[in-house]
Amino acid sequence: MALEFRAVTENDIEELARVAHEIWHDYWPPIIGQAQTDYMVNTLQSVPALKKAILEDGYQYWLLVDEDGIAGYTGCDIERMTGDETHDKPFHHSPVVDATWKHRLFISKIYLYPRARGKHYASRVIEFYEQLCQDENLPVMYLMVNRRNELGLRAYKGRGFQIMEETDADIGEGFYMIDYIMAKEVAQASV
């Protein structure tokens, strides 16, 4: 099955927000509850939040498209720290990652519709990010996964990610993200 990565532009942000809303409301309520799902979608996956992430914060997003249409979406941020500064973007600060790798790729999102799960699309996305790391000369990629997200944990461990630390991040309104921070070093292409 062919999986296409369609880069999200400013013109696609409303569609991306719609896809995120649908996938999050299908997947997350049994794990984190309806109220936290609603809060996180409104805070992180709404049109204004996605506009800010893409246009101001430098995040890159792709809609994942197969022969049946949109299968899901993914997003990342290339992080290059130039000195001893602390990372200024919320929700994915990691003292262990900061201390270990100054240049890295943060995988912000990999989300699939139910019909697209079990087709190895997440593995294809990880391969896509491995290539991006090689292209950008980044030695590692990392992500955050909810500690109760058994499907995600299995998928990432199966692709070689290691747990670096666990974190309980206060995201406001009394909600917390209880995550593992996982990282995978990427072999660099020889010159």
Secondary structure as UniProt FT lines:
FT   STRAND          4..7
FT   HELIX           10..12
FT   HELIX           13..27
FT   HELIX           29..32
FT   HELIX           34..44
FT   HELIX           47..51
FT   HELIX           52..56
FT   STRAND          60..66
FT   TURN            67..68
FT   STRAND          69..80
FT   TURN            90..91
FT   HELIX           95..100
FT   STRAND          103..112
FT   HELIX           114..116
FT   TURN            117..118
FT   HELIX           121..136
FT   STRAND          140..146
FT   TURN            147..148
FT   HELIX           150..158
FT   TURN            159..160
FT   STRAND          162..172
FT   TURN            173..174
FT   STRAND          175..185
//
